[in-house]
Amino acid sequence: MSRRLPNPDRFLLRPLGSYRLKGKDTPVVIADVMGEDDGSSFVRPLKEEIAEIGEALQHSQVGDFTAASVGVTALAAYVGHATRARGYRFLADTARAYSAQPPDAWDGVIEMVDK
């Protein structure tokens, strides 16, 4: 995930999951650079958000889509940033859909069926 960043440990990276894009075989791992970890009190809420989305994605990885949906839905309601909330709602909707109809062979990668 962080192999293209110089000194990746100094950045706050928010994981967003693994995706297989339409027409592609190799999945891509998506992360968002939230800022620089300067040790200030301002980064604490970002670190907490990163930990929460990481936990929700871990639930998804093991096929616990209900727990993943609950975690990501809570994040969508909590964050004040509209774009981040929209992304969390997408992940929650995906987890709910997978919970209702689990993928045949779940490998932890979200299949993107539209371009």
VOZA-403122 format. One record per residue: x, y, z of N, C-alpha, C in turn; residue in three letters; chain. Coordinates in pm, whole numbers. Layout:
BEGIN
      n.u      n.v      n.w     ca.u     ca.v     ca.w      c.u      c.v      c.w   tivex   rotor
        X        Y        Z        X        Y        Z        X        Y        Z     Ala       A
...
This chain:
BEGIN
      n.u      n.v      n.w     ca.u     ca.v     ca.w      c.u      c.v      c.w   tivex   rotor
       82     -119        0        0        0        0       86      125        0     Met       A
      195      126       72      273      248       87      406      240       15     Ser       A
      422      150      -76      552      129     -139      593      245     -229     Arg       A
      503      332     -267      538      443     -356      566      572     -282     Arg       A
      546      574     -153      569      695      -75      709      690      -13     Leu       A
      782      802      -22      908      806       52      875      820      201     Pro       A
      941      746      286      917      751      430      769      734      464     Asn       A
      708      622      426      563      605      445      519      610      590     Pro       A
      608      581      684      569      582      825      537      723      876     Asp       A
      576      823      806      548      959      854      412     1010      807     Arg       A
      343      932      723      213      972      672      101      894      740     Phe       A
      -14      957      750     -134      891      801     -208      834      681     Leu       A
     -206      702      667     -269      636      553     -398      568      598     Leu       A
     -507      606      537     -638      548      568     -666      438      467     Arg       A
     -672      311      512     -700      203      418     -846      211      370     Pro       A
     -866      179      243    -1001      182      187    -1040       49      124     Leu       A
     -953      -49      130     -986     -182       82     -914     -220      -45     Gly       A
     -941     -342      -89     -884     -397     -212     -996     -410     -314     Ser       A
     -964     -375     -438    -1066     -373     -544    -1013     -442     -669     Tyr       A
    -1102     -514     -733    -1072     -570     -864    -1155     -489     -963     Arg       A
    -1087     -412    -1046    -1154     -324    -1140    -1209     -404    -1257     Leu       A
    -1317     -354    -1314    -1381     -422    -1427    -1279     -440    -1539     Lys       A
    -1268     -565    -1588    -1177     -596    -1697    -1034     -623    -1655     Gly       A
    -1006     -617    -1524     -870     -640    -1474     -870     -762    -1382     Lys       A
     -759     -834    -1382     -746     -951    -1297     -676     -921    -1165     Asp       A
     -582     -829    -1169     -502     -799    -1051     -572     -694     -964     Thr       A
     -597     -727     -838     -661     -628     -750     -565     -514     -714     Pro       A
     -625     -401     -681     -547     -286     -634     -590     -254     -491     Val       A
     -493     -218     -410     -519     -177     -272     -523      -26     -271     Val       A
     -630       28     -214     -650      173     -213     -632      227      -71     Ile       A
     -558      336      -61     -540      407       65     -542      556       36     Ala       A
     -581      630      136     -591      775      126     -487      836      219     Asp       A
     -407      927      170     -312      999      254     -390     1109      327     Val       A
     -402     1092      459     -481     1186      540     -397     1304      589     Met       A
     -268     1289      587     -182     1397      634      -52     1340      684     Gly       A
       25     1424      748      154     1384      803      139     1362      953     Glu       A
      198     1257     1002      194     1228     1145      301     1311     1214     Asp       A
      263     1428     1259      358     1517     1324      355     1505     1477     Asp       A
      275     1409     1526      269     1387     1670      182     1486     1745     Gly       A
      118     1577     1675       35     1677     1741     -100     1618     1782     Ser       A
     -171     1692     1863     -304     1647     1907     -404     1650     1791     Ser       A
     -374     1721     1685     -464     1731     1571     -474     1600     1492     Phe       A
     -371     1515     1502     -373     1390     1427     -443     1278     1504     Val       A
     -467     1296     1631     -530     1190     1711     -664     1146     1654     Arg       A
     -757     1237     1619     -884     1192     1562     -866     1118     1429     Pro       A
     -769     1160     1348     -742     1091     1222     -691      949     1248     Leu       A
     -602      936     1347     -551      804     1381     -663      713     1429     Lys       A
     -757      769     1506     -870      690     1555     -958      647     1438     Glu       A
     -983      737     1345    -1063      704     1227     -994      595     1144     Glu       A
     -864      608     1127     -787      509     1051     -795      373     1120     Ile       A
     -786      371     1251     -795      245     1325     -934      183     1309     Ala       A
    -1038      266     1314    -1174      215     1301    -1202      159     1162     Glu       A
    -1159      228     1058    -1183      175      924    -1098       49      903     Ile       A
     -979       46      961     -896      -73      952     -964     -193     1017     Gly       A
    -1026     -171     1131    -1098     -280     1200    -1217     -327     1116     Glu       A
    -1293     -235     1061    -1408     -271      977    -1362     -350      855     Ala       A
    -1251     -308      794    -1200     -380      677    -1149     -519      715     Leu       A
    -1096     -534      836    -1054     -666      882    -1175     -759      893     Gln       A
    -1286     -707      945    -1408     -787      952    -1449     -832      812     His       A
    -1442     -740      719    -1478     -771      581    -1385     -877      523     Ser       A
    -1256     -865      550    -1158     -960      498    -1191    -1104      536     Gln       A
    -1240    -1124      658    -1271    -1259      704    -1415    -1299      676     Val       A
    -1488    -1215      604    -1624    -1249      565    -1730    -1214      666     Gly       A
    -1696    -1136      769    -1797    -1091      866    -1852     -958      817     Asp       A
    -1937     -966      716    -1988     -847      649    -2083     -766      736     Phe       A
    -2152     -832      827    -2242     -759      917    -2162     -667     1008     Thr       A
    -2057     -718     1070    -1973     -635     1157    -1905     -524     1077     Ala       A
    -1863     -556      956    -1800     -455      870    -1898     -343      840     Ala       A
    -2021     -380      806    -2123     -280      774    -2153     -190      894     Ser       A
    -2166     -251     1011    -2193     -174     1132    -2081      -74     1158     Val       A
    -1957     -118     1148    -1844      -30     1174    -1834       84     1075     Gly       A
    -1852       54      948    -1838      157      846    -1958      253      849     Val       A
    -2076      202      880    -2194      288      892    -2174      387     1006     Thr       A
    -2118      340     1117    -2090      430     1229    -1991      538     1189     Ala       A
    -1890      502     1113    -1793      601     1066    -1859      704      976     Leu       A
    -1946      658      887    -2014      750      795    -2096      853      872     Ala       A
    -2156      811      981    -2236      903     1062    -2149      995     1145     Ala       A
    -2028      949     1179    -1940     1022     1269    -1858     1130     1200     Tyr       A
    -1804     1101     1083    -1713     1196     1020    -1791     1316      967     Val       A
    -1732     1432      978    -1798     1553      932    -1766     1588      788     Gly       A
    -1682     1510      726    -1638     1538      589    -1727     1461      492     His       A
    -1799     1531      405    -1900     1468      318    -1840     1364      224     Ala       A
    -1723     1391      167    -1663     1296       74    -1622     1168      145     Thr       A
    -1562     1180      263    -1525     1060      338    -1649      983      380     Arg       A
    -1752     1052      423    -1877      985      463    -1938      911      345     Ala       A
    -1933      968      227    -1987      903      107    -1909      775       77     Arg       A
    -1778      778       91    -1696      658       71    -1729      551      173     Gly       A
    -1751      590      298    -1787      494      401    -1925      435      373     Tyr       A
    -2017      517      324    -2151      463      290    -2139      361      177     Arg       A
    -2051      386       79    -2028      289      -27    -1979      157       31     Phe       A
    -1882      163      121    -1829       41      183    -1936      -29      266     Leu       A
    -2019       48      338    -2127      -12      418    -2229      -78      327     Ala       A
    -2267      -12      219    -2362      -71      124    -2307     -199       63     Asp       A
    -2179     -199       30    -2115     -318      -27    -2115     -432       74     Thr       A
    -2081     -401      199    -2081     -505      304    -2221     -561      325     Ala       A
    -2323     -474      324    -2462     -522      339    -2501     -611      223     Arg       A
    -2463     -573      102    -2496     -654      -16    -2426     -789       -8     Ala       A
    -2299     -790       34    -2226     -916       46    -2282    -1001      160     Tyr       A
    -2334     -936      263    -2396    -1010      373    -2523    -1079      327     Ser       A
    -2602    -1009      244    -2727    -1065      192    -2700    -1174       90     Ala       A
    -2597    -1157        9    -2561    -1255      -93    -2409    -1264      -98     Gln       A
    -2352    -1353      -16    -2205    -1363      -11    -2145    -1401     -145     Pro       A
    -2029    -1347     -175    -1959    -1384     -298    -1927    -1534     -297     Pro       A
    -1922    -1595     -414    -1895    -1739     -423    -1762    -1777     -360     Asp       A
    -1658    -1709     -394    -1525    -1737     -341    -1465    -1606     -293     Ala       A
    -1495    -1569     -170    -1450    -1439     -116    -1301    -1441      -90     Trp       A
    -1231    -1350     -155    -1086    -1339     -137    -1049    -1204      -75     Asp       A
    -1149    -1134      -23    -1123    -1005       41    -1117     -889      -54     Gly       A
    -1147     -912     -182    -1138     -809     -284    -1279     -773     -332     Val       A
    -1311     -645     -329    -1440     -596     -376    -1437     -592     -529     Ile       A
    -1534     -658     -588    -1544     -661     -735    -1616     -535     -784     Glu       A
    -1552     -459     -869    -1615     -341     -929    -1672     -384    -1064     Met       A
    -1803     -376    -1077    -1867     -424    -1199    -1894     -312    -1299     Val       A
    -1882     -188    -1255    -1901      -72    -1343    -1772        6    -1353     Asp       A
    -1756       74    -1466    -1639      162    -1480    -1670      300    -1427     Lys       A
